[in-house]
Amino acid sequence: MHKYEKTGYLTDNFKIFHLIDSDMPEIDFHFHDFHKILICLSGNISYCIEGRTYDLRPNDIVFVNAGEVHRPIIHDTTPYERIIFYISRNYLEDYQEKDNDLALCFKSAHKNQSHVLRVHTFATSKLGVITRDLEHSFQEDEYANELYHNILFLEFMIHLNRAALHNGVEYITNTSSNQKILAIIDYLNEHLTEDINIDYLASNFYLSRYYLMHTFKEETGYTIGNYLTTKRLLLAKDLIAGGMPITEACYECGFRNYSTFSRAYKKNFGSNPREQLQT
């Protein structure tokens, strides 16, 4: 049985990791409150995101939006090498203009109903060169290094978005998914703030209650109730950060009891809403 939790912390605008493992333990479903980009360099890997499973190839680029539940599936001991970016949503929003939206690659992935961009020429492309330059810059101790990191990262994001818009790349289809569960996930996200009844869901999607609950947990790592709670908490966090009063955000996001909301918020984010506003 998979558990799920918020993992990883980001206090900077972005972080970059280059990792390689040949004997990894099973990784549970989890989510982040920041965006994540993974560049697969090697390994026999599948990646599960919000009910969709993708078989990865070297140079595939995986986009995981903040709040999306995901996990890798490692099929054997082939070395699993990847470059991972953690990216602050607020940082990308600082560069969001009419014709220059650095989060466009995440939005394009959502629009194409695929989280994986296949860039066959990544290693030799400008994007690959900039990625390596950015990695190397963190190994140096030169004048204005922090500024240089930011310049290289912005250049990386510009070329990544150009690649996402290019006709020579493709968003790959998920290789394994339950279409009913995907439809239910879409429904839950579209009706997040409403009262949602499991019996109604089962009836509306022509499933038995048991099959719905069992299969949803199997495909996503969540019970339906916990999935809704997590998504509502992430929405509440955004609303509070945007200036909405805490109590109003609680009820606006579909919670019916403030104490329940506050306890769940602290469990997921490590502090209650009022404490977080003071940090």
C-alpha positions as CSV (number, residue, x, y, z in Angstrom):
1,M,0.0,0.0,0.0
2,H,1.4,3.4,-1.0
3,K,1.4,6.3,1.3
4,Y,1.7,9.8,0.1
5,E,3.2,13.0,1.6
6,K,4.6,16.3,0.7
7,T,8.4,15.9,0.2
8,G,11.3,18.2,-0.6
9,Y,11.7,21.8,0.5
10,L,12.6,24.8,-1.5
11,T,13.8,28.0,0.1
12,D,15.6,29.4,-3.0
13,N,14.2,30.4,-6.4
14,F,15.4,27.1,-7.8
15,K,17.6,24.1,-7.0
16,I,19.3,21.7,-9.4
17,F,20.4,18.1,-8.6
18,H,22.3,15.6,-10.7
19,L,21.7,12.1,-9.3
20,I,22.5,8.5,-10.2
21,D,21.4,5.4,-8.5
22,S,21.5,1.7,-9.3
23,D,19.7,0.2,-6.4
24,M,16.9,2.4,-5.2
25,P,14.2,1.5,-2.7
26,E,10.6,1.8,-3.9
27,I,9.5,5.5,-3.8
28,D,6.1,6.3,-2.5
29,F,3.6,8.6,-4.1
30,H,4.3,12.2,-3.0
31,F,3.8,15.8,-4.1
32,H,5.6,19.1,-3.8
33,D,4.4,22.7,-3.4
34,F,6.8,23.8,-6.1
35,H,7.3,22.9,-9.8
36,K,9.6,20.1,-10.7
37,I,11.4,19.3,-14.0
38,L,13.2,15.9,-14.4
39,I,15.6,15.2,-17.3
40,C,16.0,11.4,-17.6
41,L,19.6,10.5,-18.7
42,S,19.5,6.7,-18.3
43,G,17.6,3.9,-16.6
44,N,14.7,1.5,-17.0
45,I,12.1,3.9,-15.5
46,S,8.4,4.6,-15.7
47,Y,7.0,7.7,-14.1
48,C,3.5,8.0,-12.6
49,I,1.8,11.4,-12.4
50,E,-1.8,11.9,-11.5
51,G,-3.1,8.6,-12.7
52,R,-0.9,8.5,-15.9
53,T,2.1,6.3,-16.4
54,Y,4.9,7.1,-18.9
55,D,7.8,4.8,-19.9
56,L,10.8,7.1,-20.1
57,R,13.7,7.1,-22.5
58,P,17.1,8.9,-22.2
59,N,16.6,12.7,-22.8
60,D,12.9,12.7,-22.0
61,I,11.9,15.8,-20.0
62,V,9.2,15.3,-17.3
63,F,7.1,18.2,-16.1
64,V,5.5,17.9,-12.6
65,N,3.3,20.8,-11.6
66,A,3.1,21.9,-8.0
67,G,0.6,19.7,-6.1
68,E,0.6,16.8,-8.6
69,V,1.0,13.4,-7.0
70,H,3.8,11.4,-8.6
71,R,6.4,8.7,-8.2
72,P,9.0,6.9,-10.3
73,I,8.9,3.1,-10.9
74,I,12.4,1.6,-11.1
75,H,12.1,-1.6,-13.1
76,D,15.7,-3.0,-12.5
77,T,19.2,-2.1,-11.4
78,T,20.1,-0.3,-14.6
79,P,21.8,3.0,-13.3
80,Y,19.0,5.6,-13.1
81,E,20.6,9.0,-13.9
82,R,18.7,12.2,-13.9
83,I,18.9,16.0,-13.5
84,I,16.2,17.5,-11.3
85,F,15.1,21.1,-11.0
86,Y,12.9,22.4,-8.1
87,I,11.4,25.7,-9.2
88,S,9.5,28.2,-7.1
89,R,6.1,29.1,-8.6
90,N,6.5,32.7,-7.4
91,Y,9.9,33.0,-9.2
92,L,8.4,32.0,-12.5
93,E,5.4,34.3,-12.0
94,D,7.9,37.2,-11.6
95,Y,8.8,36.7,-15.3
96,Q,5.2,36.2,-16.5
97,E,4.3,38.7,-19.1
98,K,2.0,38.7,-22.1
99,D,4.5,37.2,-24.5
100,N,7.1,35.9,-22.1
101,D,5.6,33.2,-19.7
102,L,8.4,31.0,-18.4
103,A,5.7,28.6,-17.0
104,L,4.4,28.0,-20.5
105,C,6.2,24.6,-20.7
106,F,4.1,23.4,-17.7
107,K,0.9,24.8,-19.2
108,S,1.7,23.2,-22.6
109,A,2.2,19.9,-21.0
110,H,-1.2,20.2,-19.3
111,K,-2.8,21.3,-22.6
112,N,-1.3,18.3,-24.5
113,Q,-2.5,16.0,-21.7
114,S,1.1,14.7,-21.3
115,H,3.7,15.4,-18.7
116,V,6.6,14.2,-20.8
117,L,8.4,16.0,-23.6
118,R,10.6,13.9,-25.9
119,V,13.6,15.8,-27.2
120,H,15.6,13.4,-29.3
121,T,18.6,15.8,-29.7
122,F,18.7,17.1,-26.1
123,A,22.4,16.0,-25.5
124,T,23.7,18.0,-28.5
125,S,21.1,20.9,-28.4
126,K,21.5,24.4,-27.0
127,L,19.3,23.3,-24.2
128,G,21.6,20.5,-23.3
129,V,24.7,22.8,-23.4
130,I,23.0,25.3,-21.1
131,T,21.9,22.6,-18.7
132,R,25.6,21.4,-18.4
133,D,26.8,25.0,-18.0
134,L,24.3,25.6,-15.3
135,E,25.4,22.5,-13.4
136,H,29.0,23.5,-13.7
137,S,28.4,27.0,-12.4
138,F,27.4,25.6,-9.0
139,Q,30.8,23.9,-8.8
140,E,32.6,27.2,-9.2
141,D,33.3,30.0,-6.7
142,E,33.5,33.1,-8.9
143,Y,32.6,36.7,-8.8
144,A,28.8,37.4,-8.9
145,N,28.1,33.6,-8.9
146,E,24.5,33.9,-7.6
147,L,23.6,36.4,-10.4
148,Y,25.3,34.1,-12.9
149,H,23.2,31.2,-11.7
150,N,20.1,33.2,-12.2
151,I,21.1,34.3,-15.7
152,L,21.9,30.7,-16.8
153,F,18.7,29.4,-15.3
154,L,16.6,32.0,-17.1
155,E,18.4,31.1,-20.3
156,F,17.6,27.4,-19.6
157,M,13.9,28.1,-19.1
158,I,13.8,30.2,-22.3
159,H,15.3,27.4,-24.4
160,L,13.1,24.8,-22.6
161,N,10.0,26.7,-23.6
162,R,11.2,27.1,-27.1
163,A,11.8,23.4,-27.3
164,A,8.2,22.8,-25.9
165,L,6.8,25.0,-28.7
166,H,9.0,23.4,-31.5
167,N,7.4,21.1,-34.1
168,G,10.4,18.8,-33.9
169,V,9.6,17.5,-30.4
170,E,6.7,15.5,-29.1
171,Y,4.6,15.1,-26.0
172,I,4.5,11.4,-25.5
173,T,1.2,9.6,-24.6
174,N,0.9,7.8,-21.3
175,T,1.5,4.1,-21.8
176,S,-0.7,2.9,-19.0
177,S,-3.7,4.5,-17.5
178,N,-7.3,3.9,-16.5
179,Q,-9.4,6.2,-18.5
180,K,-12.3,6.2,-16.0
181,I,-9.9,7.2,-13.2
182,L,-8.4,10.0,-15.4
183,A,-11.9,11.3,-16.0
184,I,-12.7,11.2,-12.3
185,I,-9.4,13.1,-11.5
186,D,-10.5,15.7,-14.0
187,Y,-13.9,15.9,-12.4
188,L,-12.5,16.2,-8.9
189,N,-10.2,19.1,-9.9
190,E,-13.1,20.9,-11.7
191,H,-15.4,20.6,-8.7
192,L,-12.8,20.9,-6.0
193,T,-14.6,23.3,-3.8
194,E,-18.0,21.5,-3.9
195,D,-19.4,18.8,-1.8
196,I,-18.4,15.5,-3.5
197,N,-20.2,12.3,-2.7
198,I,-18.5,9.0,-3.4
199,D,-21.8,7.2,-4.2
200,Y,-22.6,9.9,-6.7
201,L,-19.2,9.5,-8.3
202,A,-19.6,5.8,-8.6
203,S,-23.0,6.1,-10.1
204,N,-22.1,9.0,-12.5
205,F,-19.1,7.0,-13.8
206,Y,-20.9,3.6,-13.8
207,L,-18.6,2.0,-11.3
208,S,-19.2,0.1,-8.1
209,R,-18.3,2.0,-4.9
210,Y,-15.7,-0.7,-4.0
211,Y,-14.1,-0.7,-7.5
212,L,-13.9,3.1,-7.6
213,M,-12.3,3.4,-4.1
214,H,-9.9,0.5,-4.7
215,T,-8.8,1.5,-8.2
216,F,-8.4,5.2,-7.4
217,K,-6.1,4.4,-4.6
218,E,-4.1,1.9,-6.7
219,E,-3.7,4.4,-9.6
220,T,-3.0,7.6,-7.6
221,G,-1.8,6.5,-4.1
222,Y,-4.6,8.5,-2.6
223,T,-8.0,7.8,-1.2
224,I,-10.6,10.1,-2.8
225,G,-11.0,11.9,0.5
226,N,-7.3,12.5,1.0
227,Y,-6.9,13.5,-2.6
228,L,-9.5,16.2,-2.2
229,T,-8.1,17.4,1.1
230,T,-4.6,17.7,-0.3
231,K,-5.8,19.6,-3.4
232,R,-8.0,21.9,-1.3
233,L,-5.1,22.6,1.1
234,L,-2.8,23.6,-1.8
235,L,-5.6,25.9,-3.2
236,A,-6.1,27.4,0.3
237,K,-2.3,28.0,0.6
238,D,-2.3,30.0,-2.6
239,L,-5.4,32.0,-1.7
240,I,-3.9,32.9,1.7
241,A,-0.6,33.9,0.1
242,G,-2.6,36.1,-2.3
243,G,-4.1,38.0,0.6
244,M,-7.4,36.2,1.3
245,P,-8.3,36.0,5.0
246,I,-7.5,32.6,6.4
247,T,-11.1,31.7,7.5
248,E,-12.5,32.8,4.2
249,A,-9.9,30.7,2.3
250,C,-10.9,27.7,4.5
251,Y,-14.5,27.8,3.4
252,E,-13.8,29.0,-0.1
253,C,-11.8,25.8,-0.7
254,G,-14.5,23.4,0.3
255,F,-13.7,22.8,4.0
256,R,-16.7,22.9,6.3
257,N,-14.9,23.1,9.6
258,Y,-12.0,25.5,10.5
259,S,-10.4,23.2,13.1
260,T,-10.3,20.3,10.7
261,F,-8.8,22.6,8.1
262,S,-6.1,24.0,10.5
263,R,-5.0,20.6,11.7
264,A,-4.8,19.2,8.1
265,Y,-2.9,22.3,7.0
266,K,-0.3,21.9,9.8
267,K,0.1,18.2,9.1
268,N,0.8,18.9,5.4
269,F,2.8,22.0,5.5
270,G,4.5,21.9,9.0
271,S,2.8,24.9,10.4
272,N,-0.7,26.3,10.7
273,P,-1.9,29.1,8.3
274,R,-1.3,31.9,10.8
275,E,2.2,30.7,11.7
276,Q,3.0,30.5,8.0
277,L,1.9,34.0,7.4
278,Q,4.4,35.2,10.0
279,T,7.4,33.5,8.4
